[in-house]
Amino acid sequence: MTELDAGKTEVQEPEREAGRRAHASRRNFMRKVFFASGATAVATMGGAGAWAALADDTTGTTDASASPSGAPSGAPGGGAGGPGNQTITEDFFGLTTDGKRIDDLFTIHSTGVTTAPVISAAKAFLAGLTADQRTSTQFTVHSTEWRLWSNVDAYERQGVSLADLTDAQKALGTALLKTALSADGLETTEKIRRINQAAGEAIGNTNSFNEDAYYWTVMGTPSATEPWGFQFDGHHLVINYFVLGDQVVMSPCFWGSEPTSMKVDGETVTVCHEEVVASLAFINSLTAAQQKVAIASSTKSNESIKAGAFSDNAVQAYEGLRGDKLTTAQKKKLLAVVEVFVSRAKADVAKARMAEVSRHLADTYVTWAGGIADDSAFYVRVHSPVVWIEVDCQGPGPLAGAYGATQGGDPTQLHVHSIIRTPNGNDYGKELLRQHYLTSPHHS
């Protein structure tokens, strides 16, 4: 490091810390607002044990009409309305097509997934934190903290940031990601962070855009028998990872970048390209008649995501081309889009998830907006009872200057947002969690 670089670091670190402190009270206020909304559906959980366990959560099983749903006022599904618009004032219900969840989609059963390594890594990560860091990082498994994530850069987060960790503590966090993610998944997280840092440097704003503004939270206590999980949350990168026995739910997960390709230290770093390529391969495998059904619009708006941050209860009817209208080859290409996202988890987790998705392939719908050429900006949504995927090519945003674009310009493949969710109440493993507390004798 040069003297100039050292000087920049000395200046940047106090500024970053001041920025974090400046937002300190807003997140706690948001949590109080959430709690004040009331746990209207806890009574349906059954048993005194469920009441006690859900004391700090509003997970429920009531009809979605009992409380507001969808994105908060002033913010689209992707949360582009800014941090000030990102609040939660509703009970969790889950993404549905009509406000009514489909029952019996998710059950507690053996999957054969090996979760011992991720349990061990999570315990080691927590043990490596100081007492104060653990206090701010560890929440109950029912905590509303699960839902307080955002892909927005300036959003104030709970937990411990990478900037707050020593090199040894960072290594323990990386080890946890390695046990949860595939090599591709880990590489994707690292590339998103690298580009975020490089783009921040390019526009002279590393206070907001850097590789360390990513936060860890752990929900519950890592266990082989009791439910727990973790969240890794920051700009363009959110991973929610729930564990119950040998069952894993890795959703919602948000993957994005601006730009999606950039020179970093002389190397071209490209990310979020696989989902673009797989989506275009699918839409171009369709016949003209099928494309007429699938493509809702030949034009693309700046932001099209329907179920991004703070849209846990979004209601969206099925649209587009149904899976039972596809040929065998086309079905494989559709599954390839899903696999891009699912394969960012470990192989055994991905295998179980793909089997779940495949069982509902006939009931899967695909809708498209935008062009279908190799370089076209587009939006695609894959929607079934058990999986929701959105890939959205957006207009240049706050990092536009890093790649010679102008903020507010036309959508481009150089700015991509994408998300995977589990509809019908099992984001964050909520449905499995509910069943666990209803059926486990020691919780009754």
URQUIVEN-V595853 format. One record per pair of residues at least 24 apart in sequence whose ideal C-beta (glycine too) atoms are under 8 Angstrom apart, sorted by the first residue. I is the first residue (numbers start at 0). GAP is how many residues later the second one is. Records with the same first field share a line. If there is no record, write none. Layout:
I->GAP ; GAP
This chain:
11->194 ; 195
12->150
14->192
15->147 ; 191 ; 194 ; 196 ; 197
18->188 ; 189
19->136 ; 141
22->60 ; 131 ; 133
23->132
25->57 ; 130
26->121 ; 129 ; 130 ; 131
29->56 ; 57 ; 58 ; 118
30->113 ; 114 ; 117
32->54 ; 55 ; 56
33->24 ; 53 ; 54 ; 55 ; 110 ; 114
34->109
36->30 ; 51 ; 52 ; 53 ; 54
37->53
38->52
39->26 ; 27 ; 51
40->25 ; 50
44->389 ; 392 ; 393
45->392
46->390 ; 391 ; 396 ; 397
48->388 ; 393 ; 394 ; 395
49->387 ; 388 ; 393
52->87 ; 89 ; 384 ; 390
53->88 ; 383
54->87
55->84 ; 86 ; 87 ; 88
56->83 ; 85 ; 86 ; 87
57->32 ; 33 ; 34 ; 86
58->32 ; 33 ; 83 ; 371 ; 374 ; 375
59->31 ; 32 ; 33
60->373
61->29 ; 31
62->30 ; 36 ; 37
63->29 ; 32 ; 35 ; 36 ; 37 ; 249 ; 251
64->34
65->25
66->24 ; 26
67->245
68->24 ; 30 ; 244 ; 245 ; 246
69->241 ; 243 ; 244 ; 245
70->237 ; 239 ; 240 ; 243
71->238
74->235
75->227 ; 229 ; 232
76->228 ; 229 ; 230 ; 231 ; 234 ; 237
77->73 ; 225 ; 227 ; 230 ; 231 ; 314 ; 339
78->71 ; 72 ; 73 ; 229 ; 230 ; 231 ; 232
79->72 ; 223
81->70 ; 72
82->67 ; 69 ; 71 ; 72 ; 73
85->64 ; 66 ; 69 ; 223 ; 224
86->223
87->56 ; 59 ; 60 ; 222 ; 224
89->223
91->55 ; 220 ; 221 ; 333 ; 336 ; 338
92->219 ; 220 ; 332
93->218 ; 219 ; 329 ; 330 ; 331 ; 332 ; 333 ; 336 ; 337
94->212 ; 216 ; 217 ; 218 ; 219 ; 220 ; 221 ; 293 ; 326 ; 328 ; 329 ; 332
95->217 ; 219 ; 327 ; 328
96->218 ; 219 ; 220 ; 221 ; 326
97->217 ; 219
98->216
100->323 ; 324
101->283 ; 322
104->280 ; 281 ; 319 ; 321 ; 326
105->280 ; 316 ; 318 ; 319 ; 320 ; 325 ; 326 ; 329
106->328
107->136 ; 137 ; 139 ; 324 ; 327 ; 328 ; 331
108->138
109->135 ; 136
110->135 ; 136 ; 137 ; 237 ; 241
111->134 ; 236 ; 240
112->133 ; 134 ; 135 ; 233 ; 235 ; 236 ; 239
113->132 ; 232 ; 234
114->109 ; 128 ; 130 ; 131 ; 133
115->108
116->62
117->58 ; 61 ; 62 ; 104 ; 123 ; 125
118->103 ; 104 ; 105 ; 124
119->59 ; 102
120->51 ; 54 ; 55 ; 57 ; 58 ; 59
121->54 ; 96 ; 100 ; 106 ; 108
122->99
123->48 ; 51 ; 52
124->44 ; 47 ; 48 ; 50 ; 51 ; 91 ; 93
125->92 ; 96
127->40 ; 41 ; 44
128->31 ; 40
132->27 ; 31
135->24
136->79 ; 80 ; 81
137->79 ; 80 ; 81 ; 83
138->78 ; 79 ; 80 ; 81
139->79 ; 80
140->78 ; 79 ; 85 ; 86 ; 87 ; 88 ; 292
141->77 ; 291
142->76
144->72 ; 74 ; 86
145->73 ; 83 ; 85 ; 94 ; 282
146->163 ; 165 ; 281
148->82 ; 84 ; 89 ; 91 ; 103 ; 105 ; 160
149->83 ; 88 ; 159 ; 160
150->84 ; 85 ; 86 ; 87 ; 103 ; 105 ; 157 ; 158 ; 266
151->83 ; 157
152->55 ; 56 ; 60 ; 82 ; 245
153->54
156->58 ; 76 ; 77
157->57 ; 59
158->56 ; 57 ; 58 ; 72 ; 74
159->55 ; 56
160->51 ; 52 ; 53 ; 54 ; 55
161->49 ; 50 ; 51 ; 52 ; 53 ; 54
162->47 ; 49 ; 50
172->43
175->54
176->55 ; 62
178->167
179->50 ; 59 ; 61 ; 70 ; 165 ; 166
180->58 ; 163 ; 164 ; 165
181->161 ; 162 ; 163 ; 164 ; 165 ; 168
183->159 ; 160
184->158 ; 159 ; 160
187->67 ; 83 ; 84 ; 156
188->43 ; 48 ; 50
190->66 ; 78 ; 79 ; 80
191->44 ; 45 ; 63 ; 64 ; 65 ; 79 ; 80
192->41 ; 44
193->70 ; 75
194->62 ; 63 ; 64 ; 65 ; 67 ; 69 ; 74 ; 76
195->38 ; 39 ; 40 ; 61
197->64 ; 65 ; 66 ; 71 ; 204
198->59 ; 60 ; 63 ; 200 ; 203 ; 204
199->199 ; 202
201->197 ; 199 ; 200
202->195 ; 196 ; 198 ; 199
207->190
208->26 ; 189 ; 190
226->202 ; 205 ; 206 ; 209
228->199 ; 200
235->181
237->71
239->187 ; 188
241->186 ; 187 ; 190 ; 191
242->186
243->185 ; 188 ; 189 ; 192
246->182 ; 185
247->97 ; 101 ; 104
248->173 ; 177 ; 178 ; 179 ; 180 ; 183
249->94 ; 95 ; 99 ; 103
250->169 ; 170 ; 171 ; 175 ; 176 ; 177
251->55 ; 60 ; 167 ; 168 ; 169 ; 170 ; 175 ; 176
252->88 ; 91 ; 166 ; 167
253->54 ; 55 ; 163 ; 164 ; 165
254->86 ; 89 ; 163 ; 164
255->159 ; 160 ; 161 ; 162
256->158 ; 159
257->136 ; 138 ; 139 ; 140 ; 141 ; 142 ; 144 ; 145 ; 156 ; 157 ; 158
258->140 ; 143 ; 144 ; 155 ; 156
259->153 ; 154 ; 155 ; 156
260->153
261->140 ; 141
271->144 ; 146
273->66
274->62 ; 65 ; 66 ; 116 ; 141 ; 143
275->115 ; 117 ; 137 ; 140
277->55 ; 58 ; 59 ; 61 ; 62
278->58 ; 99 ; 101 ; 112
279->92 ; 94 ; 96 ; 98
280->52 ; 55
281->48 ; 51 ; 52 ; 54 ; 55 ; 84 ; 98
282->85 ; 89 ; 95 ; 97
283->88
284->44 ; 45 ; 48
285->35 ; 44
289->31 ; 35 ; 36 ; 40
290->77 ; 81
292->27 ; 28 ; 32
293->26 ; 27 ; 72 ; 73 ; 74
294->72 ; 73 ; 74 ; 77
295->24 ; 71 ; 72 ; 73
296->72 ; 73
297->71 ; 72 ; 73
298->70 ; 71
299->69 ; 70 ; 71 ; 77 ; 78 ; 79 ; 93 ; 111
300->68 ; 78 ; 110
301->92 ; 93 ; 106 ; 109
302->89 ; 91 ; 92 ; 114
303->65 ; 75 ; 86 ; 88
304->74 ; 85 ; 87 ; 112 ; 114
305->75 ; 84
306->81 ; 83 ; 112 ; 114
307->82 ; 109 ; 111
311->115
315->67
317->47 ; 65
318->46 ; 48 ; 62 ; 64
319->45 ; 46 ; 47 ; 48 ; 61
320->44 ; 45 ; 46
321->40 ; 41 ; 42 ; 43
322->38 ; 39 ; 40 ; 41 ; 42 ; 43 ; 61
323->38 ; 39
330->30
333->27 ; 30 ; 32 ; 48
334->26
336->43 ; 45 ; 52 ; 54
337->44 ; 49 ; 51
340->48 ; 77 ; 79
341->78
355->30 ; 31
356->27 ; 29 ; 30
358->27
359->24 ; 25 ; 26 ; 27
369->41
374->38
375->37
376->33 ; 34 ; 35 ; 36
382->40
383->39
384->38 ; 39
385->36 ; 37 ; 38 ; 40
386->33 ; 34 ; 35 ; 36
387->31 ; 32 ; 33 ; 34 ; 35
388->29 ; 30 ; 31 ; 32
389->27 ; 28 ; 29
390->25 ; 27
391->24 ; 25 ; 26
